[in-house]
Amino acid sequence: MHAAARHDAILRELELRGSLLTSSFAERLGVTTMTLWRDLVTLEERGLITRVHGGAVSPAVAQQQSAAPDGGRTMTRPVATIGMIVPNIRYYYPAVIRGASQAARELNCRLVVGATNYSPDEERRQAKRLIAAGVDALMITPHDSIRQASALQALLEDARIPVVIVERSVDDAVAGRLEWVRSDHAYGAEIAVKHLVENGHSRIALAARDAATTAGLITGYERAMSAIGAPDGHRLQRRLPDPPQGDGVVLSELEALLDDCLRADITAAILLGDADAMAFTDLVLERGLRIPEDFAVIAYDDDVAAFAAVPLTAVAPPKHELGHSALRLCFDRLREQPGTAHTVVRMTLLPTLYVRDSTVR
């Protein structure tokens, strides 16, 4: 193996696992410990790694160890490296990542995260890269549901490592032995409707942009409205468009939604996303309506809903618990003996309703 290839292998190992032991890694590469030692010296001189007694660590691990009480003298090797692929790291998923990160610390695992910006090609590319690089298990949130005969479905089915789908559904025809952890968004919509009904509202709107969450919200909303016997005239659904890049909301669409609500005597609305819910609340107030006396608003997300001018009642999906539970499920699979039969786990977590000023007088 040429020096450049060995250097790439060393850096990839440190990226995935944070540390390596000279003796065992030299054996894996099929080189002498002296050859590997010279490689480590070269990479350290280039500032790419830090050598420690018995091996090397990545710069990130070296920084963590330098802050440790013992000065990082003891090299702790992660028991497993788990990959995590999410659609983005700006909205919704930071809390999911934090949950996975906490579980990784508790279980002495290394977490490697990649974001795809909702690109099917990028999620396949990242999944292939992580699997080829040797992650021990993979958590992935695809851009949409996993469907039959999709390239991603074939890739995950062929993977010889534990795979957990996070916050997405899978077509029954291709579910097989795939495992997942996801939120029950239909239940989230149901508890929102129930809360509004308990506070005197029977004419309720639901507005949401196209998202993986939306189908579940519609199912729960329709189920809850049917349960109270609400006729069609008491219901209003609106698909909101995505705003132009750089804008947070499409105000004209929210104004049109409010106009339709007032014409139909709708007195409450559930909106997916704190940004749309907060902007809609401002429009309600600008019309001279009181919140919640004349109109009630519930946000579905609860990222910043509590900080609105009128603190918004919100349904909060269990984001932190999603990441934490998914990583623990991966770890449980890694602890099993190869070939051991196990019950397929498909975990559904329930959102929580936080009541604030936008629905309660």
VOLOMI-848500 format. One line per field, with one value per residue (C-alpha): residue number from 1; x, z, y. Coordinates in steps of 0.02 Angstrom, whole numbers, plus 50000, padded with zeros to 5 digits. Layout:
BEGIN
n	c(NUM	...)
px	c(X	...)
pz	c(Z	...)
py	c(Y	...)
This chain:
BEGIN
n	c(1	2	3	4	5	6	7	8	9	10	11	12	13	14	15	16	17	18	19	20	21	22	23	24	25	26	27	28	29	30	31	32	33	34	35	36	37	38	39	40	41	42	43	44	45	46	47	48	49	50	51	52	53	54	55	56	57	58	59	60	61	62	63	64	65	66	67	68	69	70	71	72	73	74	75	76	77	78	79	80	81	82	83	84	85	86	87	88	89	90	91	92	93	94	95	96	97	98	99	100	101	102	103	104	105	106	107	108	109	110	111	112	113	114	115	116	117	118	119	120	121	122	123	124	125	126	127	128	129	130	131	132	133	134	135	136	137	138	139	140	141	142	143	144	145	146	147	148	149	150	151	152	153	154	155	156	157	158	159	160	161	162	163	164	165	166	167	168	169	170	171	172	173	174	175	176	177	178	179	180	181	182	183	184	185	186	187	188	189	190	191	192	193	194	195	196	197	198	199	200	201	202	203	204	205	206	207	208	209	210	211	212	213	214	215	216	217	218	219	220	221	222	223	224	225	226	227	228	229	230	231	232	233	234	235	236	237	238	239	240	241	242	243	244	245	246	247	248	249	250	251	252	253	254	255	256	257	258	259	260	261	262	263	264	265	266	267	268	269	270	271	272	273	274	275	276	277	278	279	280	281	282	283	284	285	286	287	288	289	290	291	292	293	294	295	296	297	298	299	300	301	302	303	304	305	306	307	308	309	310	311	312	313	314	315	316	317	318	319	320	321	322	323	324	325	326	327	328	329	330	331	332	333	334	335	336	337	338	339	340	341	342	343	344	345	346	347	348	349	350	351	352	353	354	355	356	357	358	359	360	361)
px	c(50000	50069	50099	49958	49834	49892	49873	49696	49655	49724	49626	49467	49486	49511	49364	49251	49316	49417	49566	49671	49794	49959	49976	49801	49787	49956	49894	49736	49837	49963	50114	50241	50214	50370	50295	50133	50230	50320	50151	50084	50236	50210	50025	50059	50188	50053	49936	49809	49821	49890	50000	49971	50044	50003	49921	49840	49682	49592	49612	49434	49470	49637	49548	49422	49560	49659	49510	49488	49537	49681	49747	49694	49831	49714	49658	49478	49428	49242	49156	49065	49049	48871	48829	48683	48611	48482	48399	48467	48555	48463	48281	48201	48351	48474	48373	48368	48558	48580	48477	48583	48742	48689	48656	48824	48914	48820	48866	49044	49004	49067	48932	48966	48834	48799	48664	48585	48479	48334	48429	48393	48559	48655	48573	48620	48796	48821	48745	48863	49012	48977	48942	49099	49202	49154	49025	48955	48774	48676	48531	48452	48310	48272	48196	48030	47952	48049	47956	47964	48102	48189	48378	48390	48281	48394	48551	48487	48421	48591	48687	48765	48753	48606	48501	48370	48253	48219	48059	48001	47874	47911	47791	47722	47776	47959	47962	48033	48146	48183	48171	48123	48089	47967	47840	47653	47608	47427	47415	47495	47357	47224	47280	47286	47107	47048	47126	47041	46872	46890	46916	46758	46815	46726	46774	46959	47083	47242	47380	47545	47681	47722	47830	47852	47752	47601	47516	47511	47441	47301	47257	47248	47154	47021	47003	46983	46861	46756	46757	46672	46549	46612	46528	46631	46588	46678	46840	46971	47133	47265	47431	47552	47688	47872	47935	48064	48242	48291	48112	48038	47855	47737	47632	47508	47461	47440	47330	47225	47211	47150	47023	46955	46947	46848	46727	46692	46680	46833	46894	47054	47199	47339	47493	47643	47801	47831	47876	47708	47613	47699	47672	47490	47465	47533	47407	47264	47312	47330	47148	47097	47055	47098	47200	47133	46962	46919	47043	47157	47320	47422	47596	47657	47843	47881	48055	48030	47840	47857	47947	47810	47729	47583	47665	47597	47521	47619	47630	47810	47869	47990	48144	48276	48199	48196	48384	48418	48305	48368	48550	48511	48419	48574	48682	48565	48581	48772	48775	48687	48784	48793	48650	48546	48360	48273	48102	48090	48069	47960	47948	47819	47844	47704	47714	47674	47554	47619	47478	47514	47424	47369	47231	47190	47116)
pz	c(50000	49949	50080	50013	50027	50204	50251	50181	50279	50439	50419	50376	50530	50641	50562	50598	50764	50837	50883	50828	50907	50813	50834	50780	50640	50566	50561	50471	50340	50322	50365	50507	50662	50615	50444	50526	50658	50519	50437	50600	50622	50446	50473	50641	50562	50440	50585	50537	50688	50865	50916	51088	51181	51081	50933	50875	50895	50785	50819	50889	51013	51059	51099	51209	51299	51332	51429	51528	51713	51682	51536	51413	51461	51440	51263	51265	51106	51059	51065	50901	50767	50714	50561	50556	50397	50414	50287	50366	50521	50536	50568	50669	50664	50778	50927	50851	50831	51010	51071	50971	51032	51214	51189	51101	51251	51372	51273	51227	51041	50907	50808	50629	50555	50374	50300	50128	50102	50052	49900	49857	49766	49912	50041	49937	49913	50098	50146	50025	50091	50273	50244	50137	50268	50399	50515	50633	50614	50520	50564	50416	50386	50198	50110	50102	50139	50079	49934	49841	49712	49762	49752	49936	49987	49892	49968	50147	50119	50059	50202	50320	50469	50579	50497	50588	50493	50590	50576	50411	50357	50249	50124	50193	50035	50069	50260	50280	50432	50426	50596	50635	50767	50723	50793	50787	50701	50680	50869	50879	50771	50871	51038	50960	50897	51063	51159	51047	51063	51253	51244	51144	50962	50841	50678	50656	50513	50476	50370	50325	50193	50099	50217	50275	50430	50335	50289	50471	50525	50397	50452	50635	50599	50495	50623	50766	50672	50625	50806	50861	50716	50631	50461	50309	50338	50504	50426	50322	50256	50167	50090	50110	49980	50023	50031	49908	49963	50097	50157	50311	50261	50118	50198	50054	50078	50265	50234	50113	50242	50373	50250	50217	50403	50440	50295	50359	50541	50583	50756	50776	50671	50684	50581	50545	50586	50714	50583	50493	50658	50726	50565	50559	50739	50697	50554	50669	50791	50649	50602	50775	50837	51011	51045	51111	51143	50957	50876	50943	50865	50891	50817	50770	50808	50968	50921	50962	50986	51169	51118	51006	51050	51111	51175	51065	51123	51028	50991	51012	50922	51032	50934	51068	51113	50929	50913	51083	51053	50876	50930	51076	50957	50845	50996	51054	50884	50891	51059	50988	50928	50737	50667	50825	50789	50862	50861	50736	50829	50756	50886	50885	51004	51054	51038	51186	51194	51285	51328	51322	51298	51118	51165	51349	51419)
py	c(50000	50170	50304	50415	50272	50234	50418	50420	50262	50338	50500	50407	50297	50449	50540	50391	50330	50473	50364	50216	50096	50076	49888	49837	49965	49917	49739	49794	49887	49745	49853	49855	49960	50060	50104	50160	50259	50355	50390	50458	50570	50639	50674	50755	50870	50923	50963	50830	50715	50707	50562	50487	50340	50185	50271	50433	50536	50660	50848	50853	50714	50793	50955	50865	50770	50928	50994	50832	50828	50706	50809	50676	50555	50406	50367	50304	50216	50226	50058	50096	50228	50269	50373	50493	50572	50711	50827	50986	51051	51218	51175	51034	50917	51007	50943	50767	50773	50832	50685	50563	50648	50630	50444	50426	50503	50392	50235	50287	50291	50409	50500	50556	50673	50723	50837	50817	50974	50859	50794	50609	50597	50669	50556	50403	50468	50499	50331	50242	50339	50303	50119	50100	50193	50066	50141	50010	50067	50200	50315	50403	50526	50522	50672	50578	50409	50257	50179	50016	49995	50157	50165	50211	50064	49943	50020	50007	49832	49774	49856	49730	49846	49897	50033	50138	50255	50414	50518	50442	50312	50161	50083	49920	49829	49866	49876	49701	49701	49888	49971	50149	50280	50418	50542	50513	50676	50621	50611	50784	50858	50767	50838	51012	50998	50924	51069	51197	51111	51109	51297	51331	51315	51200	51287	51252	51274	51177	51257	51178	51182	51023	50922	50744	50793	50860	50696	50642	50811	50801	50625	50675	50836	50748	50610	50733	50845	50693	50635	50798	50788	50945	50972	51023	51205	51201	51138	51228	51155	51255	51201	51347	51372	51376	51556	51621	51590	51715	51744	51663	51661	51707	51843	51855	51672	51695	51848	51746	51608	51731	51805	51630	51593	51749	51720	51544	51599	51495	51546	51444	51383	51256	51301	51191	51286	51421	51552	51538	51529	51685	51785	51730	51785	51958	51971	51922	52059	52186	52153	52211	52036	51979	51822	51706	51785	51809	51692	51554	51494	51336	51311	51138	51133	51231	51285	51470	51478	51527	51688	51758	51925	51820	51661	51523	51362	51230	51046	50989	50832	50733	50784	50754	50586	50535	50551	50474	50324	50294	50289	50174	50057	50052	50014	49875	49793	49805	49716	49564	49414	49404	49302	49319	49331	49483	49564	49706	49871	50009	50144	50284	50430	50548	50739	50851	50999	51153	51273	51460	51626	51602	51479	51508	51669)
